[in-house]
Amino acid sequence: MREPLFHPEQVPEEILAAIVGAGPLHWEDLHPSDRGSVGNARLRLVGVYDDRFEGTFMLRTRIPGGRLTADQVEVLASVVRDFSVHAEGFEDAPDQFGEVTTRQDVQIHWIRFEHLPEIWRRYGEVGLGSLQACGSSMRNVTACPVDGVDPQAAFEVGPIVDAIDAIARDEPRLTAFLPRKFKVALSACPTDCVVARIHCVAFTPARRDGALGFNVHAGGGLSDYPRLATALDLFVEPDQAPAVVRGVLQIYSEHGDYENPSVNRFRALVHQLGAERVATEVRDRLGFAAPSAGEDLTTWHAEDHVGVHPDVKGTSYVGLCVPLGRLSAGELSELARCARVHGDGRVRLTQRQNVILTGVSDVDALLAEPLLERLKPEPDPFERGVVACTSAPFCKFAILAMKPYGAELISHLRAEVPREGWDRLHGLRIHMSGCKASCAQIPTAHIGIRATMGKDGEDYYDGFDVALGGDAGAPRLARWARGDVPTGAAFDGITSLLAKVARGELALDDLSEALAPWTGVGTAPYPEEAARTGGQRPDGARNGGPSPATPQNGGPAR
């Protein structure tokens, strides 16, 4: 029998080397232990996640700050075209596409284990990688997608992104053996395009004593027990940010809970220790004296950077809406070509699953490209506003396929919401998740939709839990309005709310005022049993439901 490739002490580079060294090996030929929990955990540290279809995987490409070259986009296109091909017997499922994620990554499905060495070879030729893109590690470092080109930014953060990303590469014993995933965001943008407060540690622009730098926030996160990050009353200069990240990682590694994976996210530790102690612990690990927080330079307004905007070089950056975040192999190739022909050869990915071309000198020529008939710089508010997670048929945790439901919702809203009031819906955020996790960041949306299975007598039906009024910059998490709403009734209720906004009867900025008059059928928000069980119904009908009480809303620490 073949010897195991994986063992628990391997760092990510060793895992990748073991796979490449074994050659094009089929998944079925691996040692049984490699195909079990140990192997799956090791694979995640090289960006490979087991999908719902037996023997196929999702490969997540780590793209720090969402910054790509045209050559890198072309390689992504080649991988999508050659290897993202549906398995035999599943021809009805979508294939040959890449997904832009809410963390500025690209995910590719239908990957076979034997193809990984060739994919990584292609990646290596253009400087792409997938190490620590998944698993209990420091995930992809996110940043303002127009960093370095936006004239409104306080300073450039690209070199800081690279320095923080280097910690993962150079210190894997610190970053790849954490209690759970760890997320970092930084920006010098005046808006909250990075959604800073949902991260484990975040850096936002600030000024102190005439010097520009960052204020630091810690302990944010979503999923089962959402919590918005707490300001640490800490100011650091730009080049000091990596030391703060390293210090926070040390705190998490030393004090985090390795025994209880469901409750051991960094936000639980911040709630347990308190922001003041966390700030003290961070300062103790720095090699310099860090003063208290400076003047906040962010508006905390949500922003997606879609549209045509002037840049710092006298050209333009053009943000293109990618409907539901998916790009075909052909579209990726065209995107690379447009970046070379019309721009500076660079592409940026955004936290709202969109793309940006930079350095565009002739905007009209770019706008005339056939690609922009679908990837629009001026989309309607519904296409621009809907963010949906991977969900079914790929994610093994998903209850429903939210990408098709998202497309259906967009069409429904276009047809039913009065067009003369669409300008009042500028900045609309509708986030859709296929399970109780928050890959689509539903608590931060004006309208959050989570898949569930409702029960009517003996029959089950596709349904949604609906939350309203989220805005991480406010700061305010969405509140659950109804659970187990049949999909059609949910669409009608959402349409009714947005029609009121379009008519000027409701304010989009805070839909929580619409909780009381919500007319969608379904259960009342926060049913007592769901609060006790974390959303699992006693009959086991679904793995969803309103979130339990949390430290953020007065519930117990978990």
C-alpha positions as CSV (number, residue, x, y, z in Angstrom):
1,M,0.0,0.0,0.0
2,R,1.2,3.5,-0.8
3,E,2.7,5.5,2.1
4,P,0.7,8.5,3.5
5,L,1.5,11.8,1.9
6,F,0.2,13.9,4.8
7,H,0.8,14.2,8.5
8,P,-0.4,16.8,11.0
9,E,2.9,18.6,11.5
10,Q,3.5,19.6,7.8
11,V,3.6,23.3,7.0
12,P,1.8,24.3,3.8
13,E,4.9,24.3,1.5
14,E,5.7,20.7,2.6
15,I,2.1,19.6,1.8
16,L,2.3,21.1,-1.6
17,A,5.8,19.6,-2.2
18,A,4.4,16.1,-1.2
19,I,1.6,16.3,-3.7
20,V,3.8,17.6,-6.5
21,G,6.5,15.1,-5.7
22,A,4.0,12.2,-5.9
23,G,3.2,13.1,-9.5
24,P,-0.2,13.1,-11.1
25,L,-1.8,10.8,-8.5
26,H,-5.5,10.1,-8.5
27,W,-7.4,10.7,-5.3
28,E,-8.6,7.1,-5.1
29,D,-5.0,5.9,-5.1
30,L,-4.0,7.8,-2.0
31,H,-3.5,6.1,1.4
32,P,-6.8,5.9,3.3
33,S,-5.5,8.3,6.0
34,D,-4.8,10.9,3.3
35,R,-8.5,10.7,2.2
36,G,-9.7,11.2,5.8
37,S,-9.8,14.1,8.2
38,V,-6.1,14.5,8.4
39,G,-5.7,14.7,4.6
40,N,-8.6,17.1,4.2
41,A,-7.2,19.4,6.9
42,R,-3.8,19.4,5.2
43,L,-5.3,20.0,1.8
44,R,-7.1,23.1,3.0
45,L,-3.8,24.6,4.0
46,V,-2.8,24.6,0.3
47,G,-6.1,26.0,-0.8
48,V,-7.9,22.8,-1.7
49,Y,-11.3,22.1,-0.3
50,D,-13.4,19.0,-0.8
51,D,-16.6,19.8,-2.7
52,R,-19.9,18.0,-2.6
53,F,-19.1,15.8,-5.7
54,E,-17.0,12.8,-4.8
55,G,-13.4,13.1,-5.9
56,T,-13.6,16.7,-7.0
57,F,-12.3,19.8,-5.2
58,M,-12.5,23.6,-5.1
59,L,-9.1,25.4,-5.5
60,R,-9.0,28.8,-3.9
61,T,-6.3,31.1,-5.3
62,R,-4.8,33.5,-2.7
63,I,-4.6,37.0,-4.2
64,P,-3.3,39.5,-1.6
65,G,-5.2,42.8,-1.9
66,G,-7.1,41.4,-4.9
67,R,-4.2,42.6,-7.2
68,L,-3.7,40.7,-10.5
69,T,-1.7,41.2,-13.7
70,A,-3.2,40.4,-17.1
71,D,-0.8,37.4,-17.3
72,Q,-2.1,36.0,-14.1
73,V,-5.7,36.5,-15.2
74,E,-4.8,34.6,-18.4
75,V,-3.4,31.7,-16.4
76,L,-6.6,31.6,-14.3
77,A,-8.6,31.5,-17.5
78,S,-6.5,28.5,-18.7
79,V,-7.0,26.6,-15.5
80,V,-10.8,27.2,-15.6
81,R,-10.9,26.2,-19.3
82,D,-8.8,23.0,-18.9
83,F,-9.6,21.7,-15.5
84,S,-12.9,23.1,-14.2
85,V,-14.9,20.5,-16.1
86,H,-17.9,18.8,-14.6
87,A,-17.6,15.2,-13.6
88,E,-19.3,12.5,-15.6
89,G,-22.9,12.2,-14.6
90,F,-23.2,15.8,-13.5
91,E,-23.4,17.5,-16.8
92,D,-26.4,19.7,-15.6
93,A,-24.2,21.4,-13.1
94,P,-22.3,24.6,-14.1
95,D,-18.6,24.3,-15.0
96,Q,-15.7,26.2,-16.5
97,F,-16.1,29.3,-14.4
98,G,-14.1,31.1,-11.7
99,E,-15.7,32.8,-8.7
100,V,-14.6,36.1,-7.3
101,T,-15.1,35.9,-3.5
102,T,-15.8,38.4,-0.8
103,R,-12.2,38.1,0.2
104,Q,-10.7,39.0,-3.2
105,D,-9.8,35.4,-4.0
106,V,-10.8,33.3,-7.0
107,Q,-12.3,29.9,-6.5
108,I,-12.4,27.2,-9.2
109,H,-14.5,24.1,-8.9
110,W,-14.4,20.6,-10.4
111,I,-10.6,20.2,-9.8
112,R,-9.3,16.7,-9.8
113,F,-6.5,15.8,-7.5
114,E,-4.2,14.5,-10.3
115,H,-4.4,18.0,-12.0
116,L,-3.0,19.9,-9.0
117,P,0.7,19.6,-9.9
118,E,0.1,21.1,-13.4
119,I,-2.1,23.9,-12.0
120,W,0.5,24.9,-9.5
121,R,3.1,24.7,-12.2
122,R,1.2,27.3,-14.2
123,Y,0.5,29.4,-11.1
124,G,4.2,29.4,-10.3
125,E,5.2,30.8,-13.7
126,V,3.2,34.0,-13.1
127,G,3.5,34.3,-9.3
128,L,0.1,33.0,-8.2
129,G,-0.4,30.7,-5.3
130,S,-2.9,29.0,-3.0
131,L,-1.0,28.4,0.2
132,Q,-3.1,29.2,3.3
133,A,-6.1,30.2,1.2
134,C,-8.3,27.8,3.4
135,G,-8.0,26.1,6.7
136,S,-7.1,27.3,10.2
137,S,-4.7,29.8,8.9
138,M,-4.2,33.5,8.3
139,R,-6.3,33.9,5.2
140,N,-5.9,36.1,2.2
141,V,-5.1,39.7,3.3
142,T,-7.7,42.0,1.9
143,A,-7.3,45.7,1.1
144,C,-9.0,48.6,-0.8
145,P,-9.2,47.3,-4.4
146,V,-8.2,50.7,-5.8
147,D,-5.2,51.2,-3.5
148,G,-2.5,53.1,-5.2
149,V,-4.7,54.5,-7.9
150,D,-7.5,56.3,-5.9
151,P,-6.7,60.0,-5.4
152,Q,-8.9,60.1,-2.3
153,A,-6.8,57.6,-0.4
154,A,-4.6,58.9,2.5
155,F,-1.6,56.8,1.4
156,E,-0.7,53.5,-0.4
157,V,-1.0,50.2,1.5
158,G,0.2,47.8,-1.1
159,P,3.7,47.4,0.4
160,I,2.1,46.7,3.8
161,V,-0.2,44.1,2.3
162,D,2.9,42.4,0.9
163,A,4.7,42.6,4.2
164,I,1.7,41.0,6.1
165,D,1.3,38.4,3.5
166,A,5.0,37.5,3.9
167,I,4.4,36.6,7.5
168,A,2.3,33.7,6.2
169,R,5.0,32.6,3.8
170,D,7.9,33.0,6.2
171,E,6.4,32.0,9.5
172,P,4.0,29.2,8.7
173,R,4.3,27.7,12.2
174,L,2.6,30.8,13.5
175,T,0.0,31.4,10.8
176,A,-1.0,27.8,9.7
177,F,-1.6,26.2,13.1
178,L,-4.2,28.5,14.6
179,P,-7.3,27.5,16.5
180,R,-9.4,28.7,13.5
181,K,-9.2,30.9,10.4
182,F,-7.9,34.4,10.9
183,K,-8.7,37.4,8.7
184,V,-6.9,40.7,8.2
185,A,-8.0,43.8,6.3
186,L,-6.3,47.2,5.8
187,S,-7.2,50.3,3.9
188,A,-6.3,53.9,3.5
189,C,-9.4,54.5,1.5
190,P,-11.9,57.1,3.1
191,T,-14.8,54.6,2.6
192,D,-15.4,51.3,4.3
193,C,-14.9,49.3,1.1
194,V,-13.0,46.5,3.1
195,V,-15.9,46.2,5.6
196,A,-13.2,46.6,8.3
197,R,-15.3,45.7,11.4
198,I,-16.0,42.1,10.4
199,H,-12.3,41.1,10.5
200,C,-10.2,39.5,13.2
201,V,-7.9,42.5,13.0
202,A,-8.4,45.6,10.7
203,F,-6.4,48.8,10.0
204,T,-8.3,51.9,9.0
205,P,-6.7,55.3,8.0
206,A,-6.0,57.8,10.8
207,R,-3.8,60.8,11.6
208,R,-2.0,61.5,14.8
209,D,0.3,64.5,15.5
210,G,0.5,65.2,11.8
211,A,1.5,61.6,10.9
212,L,-0.6,59.3,8.7
213,G,-1.1,55.8,9.8
214,F,-3.8,53.3,11.0
215,N,-6.2,52.9,13.9
216,V,-6.5,49.3,14.9
217,H,-9.6,47.2,15.4
218,A,-9.9,43.6,16.6
219,G,-12.4,40.9,17.2
220,G,-14.8,41.1,14.3
221,G,-16.5,38.2,12.5
222,L,-19.8,36.7,11.4
223,S,-21.4,33.2,11.1
224,D,-22.9,31.7,14.2
225,Y,-22.2,34.5,16.6
226,P,-21.6,37.7,14.8
227,R,-19.6,40.4,16.4
228,L,-18.3,43.7,15.1
229,A,-14.7,44.5,15.8
230,T,-13.7,46.7,18.8
231,A,-11.4,49.7,18.4
232,L,-8.2,49.0,20.4
233,D,-7.3,52.7,21.0
234,L,-4.0,52.0,19.2
235,F,-2.4,54.1,16.4
236,V,0.5,52.7,14.3
237,E,2.5,54.0,11.4
238,P,2.0,52.1,8.1
239,D,5.2,50.1,8.3
240,Q,4.4,49.1,11.9
241,A,1.2,47.2,10.9
242,P,2.9,43.9,10.3
243,A,4.2,43.8,13.8
244,V,0.7,44.3,15.1
245,V,-0.6,41.4,13.0
246,R,2.2,39.2,14.3
247,G,1.5,40.2,17.9
248,V,-2.2,39.5,17.5
249,L,-1.5,36.1,15.9
250,Q,0.7,35.3,18.9
251,I,-2.1,36.2,21.3
252,Y,-4.5,34.0,19.4
253,S,-2.1,31.1,19.2
254,E,-1.3,31.3,22.9
255,H,-4.7,32.0,24.3
256,G,-7.2,30.6,21.7
257,D,-9.3,27.6,22.3
258,Y,-8.1,24.6,20.3
259,E,-10.5,22.1,21.8
260,N,-13.9,23.6,20.8
261,P,-13.9,24.4,17.0
262,S,-17.4,25.8,17.0
263,V,-16.7,28.6,19.4
264,N,-12.9,29.3,19.1
265,R,-12.8,32.2,16.6
266,F,-10.6,35.2,17.6
267,R,-13.7,37.3,18.2
268,A,-14.7,35.0,21.1
269,L,-11.2,35.6,22.7
270,V,-11.5,39.4,22.3
271,H,-14.9,39.3,24.0
272,Q,-13.5,37.1,26.8
273,L,-10.3,39.1,27.4
274,G,-11.8,42.6,26.6
275,A,-10.4,45.1,24.2
276,E,-8.3,46.9,26.8
277,R,-6.4,43.7,27.7
278,V,-6.0,42.8,24.0
279,A,-4.5,46.2,23.4
280,T,-2.1,45.8,26.3
281,E,-1.1,42.3,25.1
282,V,-0.4,43.7,21.6
283,R,1.7,46.6,23.0
284,D,3.7,44.1,25.1
285,R,4.7,42.3,21.9
286,L,5.7,45.3,19.8
287,G,9.3,46.6,19.6
288,F,8.2,50.2,19.8
289,A,5.8,52.4,21.8
290,A,2.4,52.7,20.2
291,P,0.3,55.7,21.1
292,S,-3.5,55.9,21.5
293,A,-5.8,56.1,18.5
294,G,-5.6,59.0,16.2
295,E,-8.1,61.0,14.2
296,D,-10.3,58.7,12.2
297,L,-10.1,59.5,8.5
298,T,-12.8,57.1,7.2
299,T,-16.4,58.0,6.6
300,W,-17.4,54.3,7.3
301,H,-19.7,54.5,4.2
302,A,-20.0,51.3,2.2
303,E,-18.4,51.4,-1.3
304,D,-17.9,49.0,-4.2
305,H,-15.8,51.2,-6.5
306,V,-18.0,50.2,-9.5
307,G,-18.1,52.8,-12.3
308,V,-15.7,55.1,-14.1
309,H,-13.4,57.2,-11.8
310,P,-10.3,59.4,-12.3
311,D,-7.1,58.0,-10.9
312,V,-3.9,59.5,-9.6
313,K,-2.1,59.3,-13.0
314,G,-4.6,61.3,-15.1
315,T,-6.2,58.1,-16.5
316,S,-9.2,56.2,-15.1
317,Y,-10.0,53.1,-13.2
318,V,-13.2,51.3,-14.3
319,G,-15.1,49.1,-11.9
320,L,-17.1,46.4,-13.6
321,C,-20.0,44.6,-12.0
322,V,-19.7,40.8,-12.2
323,P,-23.3,39.4,-11.9
324,L,-23.2,37.0,-8.9
325,G,-19.4,36.9,-9.0
326,R,-18.9,34.3,-11.7
327,L,-16.7,34.6,-14.8
328,S,-16.3,32.1,-17.6
329,A,-13.0,31.1,-19.0
330,G,-13.7,33.2,-22.1
331,E,-14.6,36.2,-20.0
332,L,-11.4,35.9,-17.9
333,S,-9.4,35.8,-21.2
334,E,-11.2,38.8,-22.5
335,L,-10.7,40.6,-19.2
336,A,-6.9,40.0,-19.5
337,R,-7.0,41.3,-23.1
338,C,-8.9,44.4,-22.2
339,A,-6.5,45.1,-19.3
340,R,-3.6,45.0,-21.8
341,V,-5.2,46.9,-24.7
342,H,-7.1,49.6,-22.7
343,G,-5.4,49.8,-19.3
344,D,-2.1,49.3,-17.6
345,G,-2.2,45.5,-17.7
346,R,-3.6,45.1,-14.2
347,V,-6.9,43.9,-12.8
348,R,-8.2,44.3,-9.2
349,L,-10.8,42.1,-7.4
350,T,-13.3,43.7,-5.0
351,Q,-14.9,42.5,-1.8
352,R,-18.3,42.6,-3.6
353,Q,-17.2,40.0,-6.1
354,N,-16.5,42.6,-8.9
355,V,-13.5,43.5,-11.0
356,I,-11.6,46.7,-11.7
357,L,-9.4,47.7,-14.7
358,T,-6.8,50.3,-13.9
359,G,-4.9,52.8,-15.9
360,V,-7.6,53.1,-18.6
361,S,-6.7,56.0,-21.0
362,D,-9.5,55.7,-23.5
363,V,-12.7,54.9,-21.5
364,D,-15.0,55.1,-24.6
365,A,-12.9,52.4,-26.3
366,L,-13.2,50.1,-23.3
367,L,-16.9,50.7,-23.0
368,A,-17.4,49.6,-26.6
369,E,-15.9,46.1,-25.9
370,P,-18.5,43.3,-26.1
371,L,-17.3,42.0,-22.6
372,L,-18.9,45.1,-21.1
373,E,-22.3,44.2,-22.3
374,R,-22.4,41.8,-19.3
375,L,-19.8,43.3,-17.0
376,K,-21.3,46.7,-16.8
377,P,-19.8,49.8,-15.1
378,E,-23.3,51.2,-14.6
379,P,-25.5,48.2,-13.7
380,D,-28.9,48.6,-12.2
381,P,-29.2,48.6,-8.4
382,F,-30.3,45.0,-8.2
383,E,-27.6,43.4,-10.3
384,R,-25.1,45.6,-8.5
385,G,-26.5,44.9,-5.1
386,V,-26.8,41.1,-4.9
387,V,-23.9,39.1,-3.5
388,A,-24.3,35.3,-3.2
389,C,-22.0,32.6,-1.8
390,T,-20.9,29.5,-3.7
391,S,-23.7,27.4,-2.2
392,A,-25.2,24.3,-3.9
393,P,-24.4,22.3,-5.9
394,F,-20.8,22.6,-4.8
395,C,-20.6,23.5,-1.1
396,K,-21.3,20.5,1.0
397,F,-22.9,22.6,3.8
398,A,-25.3,24.4,1.5
399,I,-29.1,23.8,1.6
400,L,-30.0,25.6,-1.6
401,A,-28.3,27.0,-4.8
402,M,-28.2,30.7,-4.1
403,K,-26.6,31.9,-7.4
404,P,-29.8,30.9,-9.4
405,Y,-32.0,32.3,-6.7
406,G,-30.0,35.5,-6.8
407,A,-30.5,35.8,-10.6
408,E,-34.2,35.1,-10.1
409,L,-34.5,37.8,-7.4
410,I,-32.7,40.3,-9.6
411,S,-35.2,39.7,-12.4
412,H,-38.1,39.9,-10.0
413,L,-37.0,43.2,-8.6
414,R,-36.3,44.7,-12.0
415,A,-39.9,43.9,-13.0
416,E,-41.7,44.9,-9.9
417,V,-39.9,47.9,-8.2
418,P,-40.9,51.3,-9.8
419,R,-38.1,52.3,-12.1
420,E,-38.6,56.0,-11.4
421,G,-37.4,55.4,-7.9
422,W,-34.3,53.3,-8.6
423,D,-32.0,56.2,-7.8
424,R,-33.1,55.9,-4.2
425,L,-31.7,52.4,-4.2
426,H,-28.1,53.4,-4.9
427,G,-25.8,51.4,-2.8
428,L,-28.3,48.6,-2.1
429,R,-26.8,45.5,-0.5
430,I,-28.7,42.1,-0.7
431,H,-26.5,39.2,0.5
432,M,-27.6,35.6,0.0
433,S,-26.1,32.6,1.9
434,G,-26.8,28.9,1.2
435,C,-26.3,27.8,4.8
436,K,-26.0,29.2,8.3
437,A,-22.4,30.4,7.7
438,S,-21.8,33.9,6.5
439,C,-19.6,33.5,3.5
440,A,-21.8,36.1,1.8
441,Q,-21.6,38.4,4.9
442,I,-25.4,38.5,5.4
443,P,-25.4,40.4,8.7
444,T,-23.8,43.4,6.9
445,A,-26.5,43.8,4.3
446,H,-29.6,46.0,4.0
447,I,-31.3,42.6,3.3
448,G,-29.8,39.3,4.3
449,I,-31.2,36.1,3.0
450,R,-30.2,32.6,4.3
451,A,-31.4,29.3,2.9
452,T,-33.5,27.0,4.9
453,M,-36.0,24.2,4.5
454,G,-39.4,25.0,5.8
455,K,-42.1,22.4,6.6
456,D,-45.8,22.6,5.8
457,G,-47.5,19.6,7.4
458,E,-45.6,16.6,6.0
459,D,-44.1,18.5,3.1
460,Y,-40.8,20.5,3.0
461,Y,-40.3,23.6,0.9
462,D,-37.4,25.8,-0.1
463,G,-37.4,28.8,2.1
464,F,-35.4,31.8,3.4
465,D,-34.6,33.4,6.7
466,V,-34.6,37.1,6.1
467,A,-32.7,39.8,8.1
468,L,-32.9,43.6,7.7
469,G,-30.9,46.7,8.4
470,G,-27.3,45.6,8.5
471,D,-24.4,48.1,8.1
472,A,-21.0,47.3,9.5
473,G,-19.9,50.9,9.2
474,A,-22.9,52.3,11.1
475,P,-22.0,50.0,13.1
476,R,-25.1,47.8,13.1
477,L,-25.7,44.1,12.3
478,A,-28.8,43.0,10.5
479,R,-31.7,41.8,12.6
480,W,-33.8,38.8,11.7
481,A,-37.3,39.7,10.5
482,R,-38.7,36.3,9.6
483,G,-37.7,32.6,9.4
484,D,-38.9,29.8,7.1
485,V,-40.4,32.2,4.5
486,P,-41.2,30.3,1.3
487,T,-39.0,31.7,-1.5
488,G,-41.8,33.3,-3.5
489,A,-43.3,35.0,-0.4
490,A,-39.8,36.2,0.5
491,F,-39.2,37.7,-2.9
492,D,-42.6,39.4,-2.7
493,G,-41.9,40.8,0.8
494,I,-38.5,42.1,-0.3
495,T,-40.0,43.7,-3.4
496,S,-42.7,45.4,-1.3
497,L,-40.0,46.8,1.0
498,L,-37.8,48.1,-1.8
499,A,-40.8,49.5,-3.6
500,K,-41.5,51.6,-0.5
501,V,-37.9,52.8,-0.6
502,A,-38.2,53.7,-4.3
503,R,-41.3,55.7,-3.5
504,G,-39.6,57.5,-0.6
505,E,-41.6,55.9,2.1
506,L,-38.7,54.0,3.7
507,A,-35.0,54.9,4.1
508,L,-32.6,52.4,2.6
509,D,-29.9,53.3,5.2
510,D,-31.8,51.6,8.0
511,L,-34.4,49.0,7.0
512,S,-34.6,47.8,10.6
513,E,-37.5,50.3,11.0
514,A,-39.4,47.9,8.6
515,L,-39.1,44.9,10.9
516,A,-42.5,45.5,12.5
517,P,-44.5,46.0,9.2
518,W,-42.7,43.1,7.4
519,T,-45.5,41.2,5.7
520,G,-43.7,38.1,4.6
521,V,-45.2,34.9,6.0
522,G,-43.0,32.6,8.1
523,T,-42.1,32.3,11.8
524,A,-41.5,35.2,14.1
525,P,-37.9,36.3,14.5
526,Y,-35.6,34.7,17.2
527,P,-37.8,31.7,18.1
528,E,-36.9,30.5,21.6
529,E,-35.9,27.0,20.5
530,A,-33.6,28.3,17.8
531,A,-31.9,30.6,20.3
532,R,-31.2,27.7,22.5
533,T,-30.0,25.3,19.8
534,G,-28.0,27.7,17.6
535,G,-30.6,27.5,14.8
536,Q,-31.0,23.7,14.7
537,R,-34.7,22.8,14.9
538,P,-35.7,20.0,17.2
539,D,-37.0,18.0,14.3
540,G,-33.7,18.4,12.5
541,A,-35.4,19.7,9.4
542,R,-32.7,22.4,8.7
543,N,-29.4,23.7,9.7
544,G,-30.3,27.4,9.7
545,G,-32.6,29.7,11.5
546,P,-32.0,33.0,13.3
547,S,-28.7,33.3,15.0
548,P,-28.5,32.6,18.8
549,A,-27.9,35.4,21.3
550,T,-24.4,36.8,21.2
551,P,-22.1,39.1,23.1
552,Q,-23.0,41.7,20.4
553,N,-26.7,41.7,21.2
554,G,-26.6,41.0,24.9
555,G,-26.4,37.2,24.9
556,P,-23.8,35.1,26.7
557,A,-20.3,34.7,25.4
558,R,-19.7,31.6,23.4
